[in-house]
Structures are given as C-alpha cells and as structure tokens.
Amino acid sequence: MARIGDILLGLISNGTGDFFLASAWRFTKPLAEARRHHFHRHDGRVADEAAFRTRVIQTAEHMSELAALARVQTCMAASTPWGGSQMATIYVEGIISHSTSGHGGFHLAPDRNRIVDVSVRSEGGWYEEDCEWAIIALTFPDVFTGYERRCAEEAAKHTFPAFWEKLRGRRLEPGESRSKDRSSFDRAHANDWIVISAIASFHHVGMIEVIATKGGRREISQDERRFLVPDTEYSKRSSLGFVIDLQLHTIYEGPSSFAGWSARAA
C-alpha cells in the first residue's frame, strides 16, 4: 500500500494470481489497519509489485503537477450537450470541463477552438469526456499533467489515428491503433465470411457452431450461414474477428445449438 495525501493506493490480488490497483479516499487510520473493504475504486490491472510502485510514483507526480496547475472548481449555470452543468473545472481561460448528472466534457471558447486541428474540431467547441478530451489534451498540453498527456496519447492513437499521425509526423504501425487495425481488417475481409455469433455445439463435441455474414455485417437483410469450427482453432481467434476459411470450414445445416435458429430460419 501507499498513501499520497488523501489517497490510499493498494495492490490487491483477485485470488487467481492476477493483481489490480485499488484506491480509497481520506483513509486516516494507520496503514496496518487497512482492509480490502476500505478500497472503493478499481483502477485497472497491474502486473506485479514493481508495476504498482511505478503507478504510485506516477500518481504522486500527477498530484504534484495538478497542484501547480491550480485548476479552479466552481458551479456555473451552463447548458451542455449532456445536460445542465453541475460542476465546472476551469483549466485556464477558455478551457472549461463540465460535469453533469450523466456525462460531461470540455468546452472551448471560440479563440481556443480555432486552434484545434480542423480534422477533429467540433464546430460548437464541445468535446465529450470519454474520447474527445484527448483532442484537447494534445492541442493544449501545457494545461494537463504528464500522466494525462500519456493517457491522451493512447486514447488518440486508438480513436483518432489520423489526427495522431498528423500531430506526431509518423504512421501508426499495425497493433498500435485499434480503430486503424479495425479499418484495415474490414477492408481486407469485406467479402469474406466473418463470425458474428458463436456457441459451443451441443451436438458435436469439441466444436463451435458459428453464424457468419459477408464482412461481418449485421443488417437484417444480410445472408447468414452456419459453420462448425474446432474449439481449439476458434480459441485462437483475433480480437478483430474470426474469418471463415471455405477450404477448411464447411457450411453446417444440422441441428443448431442457437436458441430460436430453427424458428428464425423458417
């Protein structure tokens, strides 16, 4: 465990040999009295104690930089795309983050917004907090901490790869961007049969019954075919999808393990 100001960080086992980072706020007791139930937030997986120590150092640096940035939290009457603002954080003049009851994001004043690259610029100056915040962090790095900038780099690679490549002056290689890899996969297999649903076969031991469509498209009008794939093969599938090899996987028209398949086919 480690205490940094009001935050307590803990390396906790999930019982299967893996670990995750957990945190608690305003835990005032001695560290020896901390127990698992005191931690209320899951902050992601960590490999081992060395990785935990690295995260602790990064958190301490982040908190120190936050204090130096002196952001101002306040309440202000503002209508956002996600509802009325309940809390606003002023990063600097013209860059404000709003929280609402359900979501949130940034708003840029017009002069700030004109600085954002046109390829990712929002006409209204609103940028939601899940992905688009990374555009703000990479456009105005001086008002974000080092930890935030690193997170923004990763988020932009996966969500706005063309913007990241333009900003950094290099191409993202295969494996560096989920969305770019997805686009490449979809183009390469637009006319192949891609699995869209799978279930362990009740009728053929060791086989997976799958439903596939051309290009993995899911429109109601798409022709669907069933195939049987060995479970040992299917378990090694790419995260982007499983491509049916018509030389190896024959069309299956036997009894189905999918509930409702017969009725749907009829």
C-alpha positions as CSV (number, residue, x, y, z in Angstrom):
1,M,0.0,0.0,0.0
2,A,1.0,3.6,-0.4
3,R,-0.5,6.8,0.9
4,I,-0.3,10.0,-1.1
5,G,-2.1,12.9,0.5
6,D,-5.8,11.9,0.9
7,I,-5.4,8.9,-1.4
8,L,-4.6,5.4,-0.3
9,L,-3.4,3.0,-3.1
10,G,-3.4,-0.7,-2.7
11,L,-2.1,-3.7,-4.7
12,I,-4.8,-6.3,-4.4
13,S,-4.9,-9.9,-5.6
14,N,-8.0,-11.1,-7.4
15,G,-7.4,-14.6,-6.0
16,T,-6.3,-16.2,-9.3
17,G,-2.7,-14.8,-9.3
18,D,-3.5,-11.5,-11.0
19,F,-3.4,-8.1,-9.4
20,F,-5.2,-4.8,-9.7
21,L,-4.8,-1.3,-8.4
22,A,-7.4,-0.1,-5.9
23,S,-7.8,3.2,-4.2
24,A,-9.5,4.8,-1.2
25,W,-10.0,8.4,-0.2
26,R,-9.4,10.0,3.1
27,F,-8.4,6.8,4.9
28,T,-7.0,8.2,8.1
29,K,-6.2,5.0,10.0
30,P,-2.7,3.5,10.2
31,L,-1.8,1.5,7.0
32,A,-1.6,-1.7,9.1
33,E,-5.4,-1.3,9.7
34,A,-6.4,-1.1,6.0
35,R,-8.5,-3.9,4.7
36,R,-9.9,-4.9,1.3
37,H,-13.3,-3.4,2.1
38,H,-11.8,0.0,2.7
39,F,-10.9,0.3,-1.0
40,H,-13.9,1.6,-3.1
41,R,-12.4,2.1,-6.6
42,H,-10.8,-0.3,-9.1
43,D,-8.1,1.5,-11.1
44,G,-7.1,-1.3,-13.5
45,R,-4.8,-4.3,-13.7
46,V,-1.2,-4.2,-12.7
47,A,1.4,-6.9,-13.4
48,D,3.3,-7.1,-10.1
49,E,4.7,-5.1,-7.2
50,A,7.2,-3.3,-9.4
51,A,4.4,-2.1,-11.7
52,F,2.4,-1.0,-8.6
53,R,5.4,1.1,-7.4
54,T,5.6,2.7,-10.8
55,R,1.9,3.6,-10.7
56,V,2.4,5.1,-7.2
57,I,5.2,7.3,-8.5
58,Q,3.1,8.4,-11.5
59,T,0.2,9.2,-9.2
60,A,2.4,11.3,-6.9
61,E,3.8,13.2,-9.9
62,H,0.3,13.7,-11.3
63,M,-1.0,15.1,-8.0
64,S,2.0,17.4,-7.6
65,E,1.5,18.7,-11.2
66,L,-2.2,19.2,-10.5
67,A,-1.4,21.4,-7.5
68,A,0.9,23.5,-9.7
69,L,-1.7,23.9,-12.4
70,A,-4.1,25.4,-9.9
71,R,-7.3,24.5,-11.7
72,V,-10.4,26.1,-10.3
73,Q,-13.6,24.2,-9.5
74,T,-16.8,26.1,-9.4
75,C,-20.5,25.9,-10.1
76,M,-21.8,27.9,-13.1
77,A,-25.1,28.0,-15.0
78,A,-24.3,26.3,-18.3
79,S,-26.2,24.1,-20.7
80,T,-24.1,21.4,-22.2
81,P,-24.8,18.6,-24.8
82,W,-25.1,16.2,-21.9
83,G,-27.5,18.3,-19.7
84,G,-27.1,21.1,-17.2
85,S,-23.6,21.6,-15.7
86,Q,-23.4,20.5,-12.1
87,M,-19.7,21.3,-11.6
88,A,-17.2,23.1,-13.8
89,T,-13.4,23.0,-13.7
90,I,-11.6,26.0,-15.2
91,Y,-8.3,24.8,-16.6
92,V,-7.4,28.2,-18.0
93,E,-9.4,30.9,-19.6
94,G,-11.4,29.5,-22.4
95,I,-10.9,25.8,-21.5
96,I,-13.6,24.5,-19.1
97,S,-14.6,21.0,-18.2
98,H,-18.2,20.4,-17.2
99,S,-19.7,17.5,-15.2
100,T,-23.4,16.7,-15.5
101,S,-25.6,14.0,-13.8
102,G,-24.9,11.5,-16.6
103,H,-21.8,12.6,-18.6
104,G,-19.6,15.5,-19.3
105,G,-16.8,17.1,-21.3
106,F,-14.9,20.2,-22.3
107,H,-16.0,23.4,-23.8
108,L,-13.6,25.7,-25.7
109,A,-14.0,29.4,-26.2
110,P,-14.1,30.3,-30.0
111,D,-10.5,31.6,-30.0
112,R,-9.3,28.3,-28.4
113,N,-11.4,26.2,-30.6
114,R,-9.9,27.7,-33.8
115,I,-6.5,26.3,-32.7
116,V,-7.8,22.7,-32.8
117,D,-6.9,20.8,-36.0
118,V,-9.8,21.1,-38.4
119,S,-9.9,17.3,-38.9
120,V,-11.1,16.8,-35.3
121,R,-12.6,20.2,-34.5
122,S,-16.1,20.5,-33.1
123,E,-17.9,23.4,-34.5
124,G,-19.6,24.2,-31.2
125,G,-16.5,23.8,-29.2
126,W,-17.9,20.8,-27.2
127,Y,-15.7,17.7,-26.6
128,E,-17.1,14.7,-24.6
129,E,-15.1,13.2,-21.8
130,D,-14.7,9.6,-22.9
131,C,-12.5,10.0,-26.0
132,E,-12.7,13.6,-27.4
133,W,-11.0,15.0,-24.3
134,A,-7.7,13.6,-25.7
135,I,-8.0,16.2,-28.6
136,I,-8.0,19.0,-26.0
137,A,-5.1,17.5,-24.1
138,L,-2.9,17.1,-27.2
139,T,-3.8,20.5,-28.5
140,F,-3.1,22.3,-25.2
141,P,-0.6,20.1,-23.4
142,D,0.6,22.8,-21.1
143,V,-2.6,22.7,-19.1
144,F,-2.5,18.9,-18.5
145,T,-0.3,16.8,-16.3
146,G,2.2,14.3,-17.7
147,Y,0.0,11.4,-16.7
148,E,-3.0,13.0,-18.5
149,R,-0.9,13.6,-21.6
150,R,0.2,10.0,-21.7
151,C,-3.4,8.8,-21.4
152,A,-4.4,11.2,-24.1
153,E,-1.7,9.9,-26.5
154,E,-3.0,6.3,-26.1
155,A,-6.7,7.4,-26.5
156,A,-5.9,9.4,-29.6
157,K,-4.0,6.5,-31.2
158,H,-7.0,4.3,-30.9
159,T,-9.8,6.7,-31.5
160,F,-8.3,9.4,-33.8
161,P,-5.4,7.8,-35.5
162,A,-5.2,10.2,-38.5
163,F,-5.1,13.1,-36.1
164,W,-2.4,11.5,-34.0
165,E,-0.3,10.7,-37.1
166,K,-0.6,14.3,-38.4
167,L,0.3,15.6,-35.0
168,R,3.3,13.3,-34.4
169,G,4.5,13.1,-38.0
170,R,4.6,9.3,-38.3
171,R,2.4,6.5,-39.3
172,L,0.9,4.1,-36.7
173,E,2.1,0.6,-37.3
174,P,-0.2,-2.5,-37.1
175,G,-1.0,-3.2,-33.4
176,E,-0.7,0.4,-32.3
177,S,-4.2,1.6,-33.1
178,R,-7.4,-0.5,-32.6
179,S,-9.5,1.7,-34.9
180,K,-6.9,1.7,-37.6
181,D,-6.4,-2.1,-37.3
182,R,-10.2,-2.5,-37.4
183,S,-10.5,-0.4,-40.6
184,S,-7.7,-2.4,-42.3
185,F,-9.3,-5.7,-41.2
186,D,-12.7,-4.6,-42.6
187,R,-11.3,-3.6,-45.9
188,A,-9.3,-6.8,-46.3
189,H,-12.2,-9.1,-45.4
190,A,-15.1,-7.1,-46.9
191,N,-16.1,-10.1,-49.0
192,D,-15.2,-12.9,-46.6
193,W,-17.5,-14.7,-44.2
194,I,-16.9,-13.3,-40.7
195,V,-18.3,-14.8,-37.5
196,I,-20.9,-12.6,-35.8
197,S,-22.1,-15.1,-33.2
198,A,-20.7,-18.3,-31.7
199,I,-21.7,-21.0,-29.2
200,A,-20.3,-24.4,-28.1
201,S,-22.1,-27.1,-30.0
202,F,-24.3,-29.4,-28.0
203,H,-24.4,-31.8,-31.0
204,H,-20.7,-32.0,-31.9
205,V,-18.2,-32.3,-29.0
206,G,-15.1,-30.1,-29.3
207,M,-16.7,-27.9,-32.0
208,I,-18.0,-24.3,-32.0
209,E,-21.1,-23.6,-34.0
210,V,-20.9,-20.1,-35.5
211,I,-23.0,-17.8,-37.6
212,A,-21.2,-15.7,-40.2
213,T,-22.1,-13.0,-42.6
214,K,-20.2,-11.3,-45.5
215,G,-17.8,-8.8,-44.0
216,G,-19.3,-9.4,-40.5
217,R,-22.2,-7.1,-41.4
218,R,-25.2,-7.3,-39.1
219,E,-28.0,-5.8,-41.1
220,I,-31.3,-7.8,-41.1
221,S,-31.1,-8.3,-44.8
222,Q,-27.7,-10.0,-44.7
223,D,-27.5,-13.6,-45.7
224,E,-26.3,-15.7,-42.7
225,R,-24.5,-19.1,-42.8
226,R,-23.6,-21.5,-40.1
227,F,-20.3,-23.3,-39.8
228,L,-18.6,-25.7,-37.4
229,V,-15.1,-24.7,-36.2
230,P,-12.9,-26.7,-33.8
231,D,-12.9,-25.0,-30.4
232,T,-9.0,-25.2,-30.3
233,E,-8.9,-23.2,-33.5
234,Y,-11.6,-20.7,-32.5
235,S,-10.0,-20.1,-29.2
236,K,-7.0,-18.5,-31.0
237,R,-9.2,-16.1,-33.0
238,S,-8.1,-12.5,-33.5
239,S,-9.7,-9.8,-31.4
240,L,-10.8,-8.2,-34.7
241,G,-12.9,-11.3,-35.7
242,F,-12.8,-14.8,-37.0
243,V,-12.6,-15.3,-40.7
244,I,-14.2,-18.4,-42.2
245,D,-11.8,-20.4,-44.5
246,L,-14.1,-22.1,-47.0
247,Q,-11.4,-24.6,-47.7
248,L,-11.4,-25.8,-44.1
249,H,-14.9,-24.9,-42.7
250,T,-17.9,-26.3,-44.5
251,I,-21.4,-25.0,-44.3
252,Y,-23.3,-26.6,-41.4
253,E,-27.0,-27.3,-41.8
254,G,-27.5,-29.8,-39.0
255,P,-29.3,-29.4,-35.6
256,S,-28.5,-26.0,-34.0
257,S,-27.4,-25.0,-30.5
258,F,-28.6,-21.5,-31.1
259,A,-32.0,-20.9,-29.4
260,G,-34.6,-19.9,-31.9
261,W,-32.5,-20.6,-35.0
262,S,-35.0,-23.1,-36.5
263,A,-37.9,-20.7,-36.0
264,R,-35.9,-17.8,-37.5
265,A,-34.9,-19.9,-40.5
266,A,-38.5,-20.9,-41.0
